[in-house]
Amino acid sequence: MISTVVWGTGNVGRLAIRAVEAHPELELTDVLVHSADKVGRDAGELAGFDRRLGVAATDDIDAVLARRPRAVVYAASGDLRPDEALDDIGRALRAGAVVVTCALYGLYDIRNTPDELRTPLLEAVEEGGGTLFVSGVDPGWGNDVLPVLISGLASRIEAVRCQEIFDYSTYEQPDSVRYSVGFGQPMDYMAPMLIETVPSMIWGGQLRLMARALGVEIEDIRETMERRPLEETVSTPSMGEFEAGTQGAIRFEVQGIVDGEPRLVIEHVTRIHPSCAPDWPQPANGTGAHRVIIEGQPHIEVTVEATDEGENRSAGGNATAVGRLVNAIDWLAEQQPGLYDALDVPLRPAVGRLGRKQP
């Protein structure tokens, strides 16, 4: 059994505890938390199980890493604390662990990660012998392994388009939704994630991964951005009211230019309420989906919809990100220490998990 630590128990971490518990080759040995009110609570409670798992949460990072766990699922957020997240990941690598995380977008395309991020990680690997794999949904499997896999069904390809179409009122991170993305803010408010070049920084690595897999060179990365206001005030079940005239929908593309044309495209269509921008692409279920479109012969469209925690689409997306990471641990544990990306790490069948029940 591979001793595994889950570090963080928020939207991603609680799902990671469930995924580790479900994996036949992993053993949950520790849970690290940041909030004092979670210290001492059982991992089963934190994951929402009906029974205890016998693992008490702790905030003693040094003690946990001193036991040299074989794997660490780093589930703490890196959006608003990137330096701290990078330091945490480095500590786990120096402890010799296989580290899987979706915390830092700059690490997804690890071959092109800026030196200020890559160098300390390489030093940590050299010092401790750890292994790192960073991935998610979008950015993540929705625009790396999935489109690459589907492309193998085509005879001729003109373009590959990856779409995330989502109602963000189901997303359980109000600060990110209202401030990082800007929903409910005046139309002259510029949300950090929508500033020019930021989308390319976040999703450009995914374009490069697709290009590498398809054997083409990206000449340039371009962005498009559209925003729409709410026509009337709306109320959402989880995040309250969003006033008329404030930002209600965004649509942007990050385009990989090949032979002068946008042939690799990552598109986001995101709303806070389905009434906003009804003419833009809609998910078939009305809430959220990830879609890959292969323009060529034949024309192929594949839509993935995931739910978890009471039919919640955002939780379903988080659960698939966790699945991609946790299910890679046993493969990574057999590899040489180093930094791996989505094209290195195979997406494998769920061996040993068919019919396996959660606690």
Solvent accessible surface area in square Angstrom, and as a share of the most:
residue,aa,sasa,rsa
1,M,154,0.69
2,I,27,0.14
3,S,33,0.21
4,T,0,0.00
5,V,0,0.00
6,V,0,0.00
7,W,2,0.01
8,G,5,0.05
9,T,13,0.08
10,G,36,0.35
11,N,24,0.12
12,V,27,0.16
13,G,0,0.00
14,R,50,0.18
15,L,6,0.03
16,A,0,0.00
17,I,0,0.00
18,R,43,0.16
19,A,23,0.18
20,V,0,0.00
21,E,48,0.22
22,A,24,0.18
23,H,5,0.02
24,P,44,0.28
25,E,86,0.39
26,L,6,0.03
27,E,85,0.38
28,L,16,0.08
29,T,47,0.27
30,D,17,0.09
31,V,0,0.00
32,L,1,0.00
33,V,7,0.04
34,H,108,0.48
35,S,51,0.33
36,A,89,0.69
37,D,107,0.56
38,K,49,0.21
39,V,64,0.37
40,G,50,0.48
41,R,86,0.31
42,D,3,0.01
43,A,0,0.00
44,G,0,0.00
45,E,93,0.42
46,L,17,0.09
47,A,1,0.00
48,G,57,0.55
49,F,26,0.11
50,D,142,0.74
51,R,126,0.46
52,R,169,0.62
53,L,32,0.16
54,G,66,0.64
55,V,21,0.12
56,A,60,0.47
57,A,3,0.03
58,T,31,0.18
59,D,80,0.41
60,D,69,0.36
61,I,36,0.18
62,D,94,0.49
63,A,38,0.29
64,V,0,0.00
65,L,15,0.07
66,A,80,0.62
67,R,145,0.53
68,R,142,0.52
69,P,9,0.05
70,R,90,0.33
71,A,0,0.00
72,V,0,0.00
73,V,2,0.01
74,Y,2,0.01
75,A,13,0.10
76,A,12,0.09
77,S,59,0.38
78,G,3,0.03
79,D,70,0.36
80,L,142,0.71
81,R,63,0.23
82,P,65,0.41
83,D,102,0.53
84,E,91,0.41
85,A,0,0.00
86,L,22,0.11
87,D,90,0.47
88,D,12,0.06
89,I,0,0.00
90,G,5,0.05
91,R,74,0.27
92,A,1,0.01
93,L,0,0.00
94,R,93,0.34
95,A,11,0.09
96,G,14,0.13
97,A,0,0.00
98,V,0,0.00
99,V,0,0.00
100,V,0,0.00
101,T,1,0.00
102,C,31,0.18
103,A,8,0.07
104,L,15,0.08
105,Y,65,0.25
106,G,27,0.26
107,L,1,0.01
108,Y,9,0.04
109,D,5,0.03
110,I,5,0.03
111,R,142,0.52
112,N,81,0.42
113,T,7,0.04
114,P,63,0.39
115,D,104,0.54
116,E,128,0.57
117,L,43,0.21
118,R,67,0.24
119,T,61,0.36
120,P,49,0.31
121,L,1,0.00
122,L,75,0.38
123,E,108,0.48
124,A,1,0.01
125,V,18,0.10
126,E,151,0.68
127,E,128,0.57
128,G,17,0.16
129,G,31,0.30
130,G,1,0.01
131,T,5,0.03
132,L,2,0.01
133,F,0,0.00
134,V,3,0.02
135,S,1,0.01
136,G,3,0.03
137,V,18,0.10
138,D,18,0.09
139,P,7,0.04
140,G,0,0.00
141,W,27,0.09
142,G,5,0.04
143,N,0,0.00
144,D,1,0.01
145,V,22,0.13
146,L,25,0.12
147,P,2,0.01
148,V,40,0.23
149,L,119,0.59
150,I,15,0.08
151,S,12,0.08
152,G,65,0.63
153,L,122,0.61
154,A,22,0.17
155,S,106,0.68
156,R,108,0.39
157,I,61,0.31
158,E,77,0.34
159,A,22,0.17
160,V,3,0.02
161,R,66,0.24
162,C,1,0.01
163,Q,13,0.06
164,E,15,0.07
165,I,1,0.00
166,F,18,0.08
167,D,19,0.10
168,Y,35,0.13
169,S,10,0.06
170,T,30,0.18
171,Y,61,0.23
172,E,87,0.39
173,Q,58,0.26
174,P,69,0.43
175,D,90,0.47
176,S,19,0.12
177,V,0,0.00
178,R,52,0.19
179,Y,112,0.43
180,S,19,0.12
181,V,12,0.07
182,G,1,0.01
183,F,0,0.00
184,G,16,0.15
185,Q,29,0.13
186,P,73,0.46
187,M,61,0.27
188,D,130,0.67
189,Y,65,0.25
190,M,99,0.44
191,A,1,0.01
192,P,70,0.44
193,M,46,0.20
194,L,10,0.05
195,I,79,0.40
196,E,136,0.61
197,T,91,0.53
198,V,30,0.17
199,P,0,0.00
200,S,26,0.17
201,M,133,0.59
202,I,7,0.04
203,W,10,0.03
204,G,0,0.00
205,G,7,0.07
206,Q,0,0.00
207,L,0,0.00
208,R,85,0.31
209,L,1,0.00
210,M,1,0.00
211,A,5,0.04
212,R,81,0.29
213,A,42,0.33
214,L,59,0.29
215,G,69,0.66
216,V,59,0.34
217,E,145,0.65
218,I,38,0.19
219,E,107,0.48
220,D,69,0.36
221,I,46,0.24
222,R,115,0.42
223,E,49,0.22
224,T,64,0.37
225,M,68,0.30
226,E,88,0.39
227,R,56,0.20
228,R,76,0.28
229,P,56,0.36
230,L,4,0.02
231,E,169,0.76
232,E,116,0.52
233,T,66,0.38
234,V,12,0.07
235,S,80,0.52
236,T,10,0.06
237,P,141,0.89
238,S,69,0.45
239,M,18,0.08
240,G,36,0.35
241,E,111,0.50
242,F,1,0.01
243,E,112,0.50
244,A,49,0.38
245,G,42,0.40
246,T,17,0.10
247,Q,1,0.00
248,G,0,0.00
249,A,0,0.00
250,I,4,0.02
251,R,62,0.22
252,F,8,0.04
253,E,25,0.11
254,V,0,0.00
255,Q,24,0.11
256,G,0,0.00
257,I,1,0.01
258,V,11,0.06
259,D,111,0.58
260,G,45,0.43
261,E,85,0.38
262,P,52,0.33
263,R,73,0.27
264,L,5,0.03
265,V,4,0.02
266,I,0,0.00
267,E,1,0.01
268,H,7,0.03
269,V,0,0.00
270,T,2,0.01
271,R,7,0.02
272,I,1,0.00
273,H,53,0.24
274,P,65,0.41
275,S,62,0.40
276,C,7,0.04
277,A,5,0.04
278,P,90,0.56
279,D,103,0.54
280,W,9,0.03
281,P,35,0.22
282,Q,72,0.32
283,P,11,0.07
284,A,95,0.74
285,N,48,0.25
286,G,38,0.37
287,T,35,0.21
288,G,1,0.01
289,A,2,0.02
290,H,15,0.07
291,R,38,0.14
292,V,1,0.01
293,I,18,0.09
294,I,0,0.00
295,E,73,0.33
296,G,18,0.17
297,Q,106,0.47
298,P,76,0.48
299,H,99,0.44
300,I,25,0.13
301,E,95,0.43
302,V,44,0.25
303,T,58,0.34
304,V,44,0.25
305,E,74,0.33
306,A,28,0.21
307,T,52,0.30
308,D,44,0.23
309,E,56,0.25
310,G,75,0.72
311,E,135,0.61
312,N,31,0.16
313,R,42,0.15
314,S,9,0.06
315,A,8,0.06
316,G,0,0.00
317,G,11,0.10
318,N,28,0.14
319,A,29,0.22
320,T,41,0.24
321,A,6,0.05
322,V,2,0.01
323,G,18,0.17
324,R,10,0.04
325,L,3,0.01
326,V,0,0.00
327,N,47,0.24
328,A,2,0.01
329,I,0,0.00
330,D,17,0.09
331,W,52,0.18
332,L,0,0.00
333,A,22,0.17
334,E,145,0.65
335,Q,55,0.25
336,Q,143,0.63
337,P,70,0.44
338,G,14,0.14
339,L,26,0.13
340,Y,38,0.15
341,D,0,0.00
342,A,3,0.02
343,L,52,0.26
344,D,48,0.25
345,V,1,0.01
346,P,54,0.34
347,L,110,0.55
348,R,92,0.33
349,P,105,0.66
350,A,59,0.46
351,V,116,0.67
352,G,52,0.50
353,R,48,0.17
354,L,181,0.90
355,G,69,0.66
356,R,117,0.43
357,K,183,0.78
358,Q,86,0.38
359,P,45,0.28
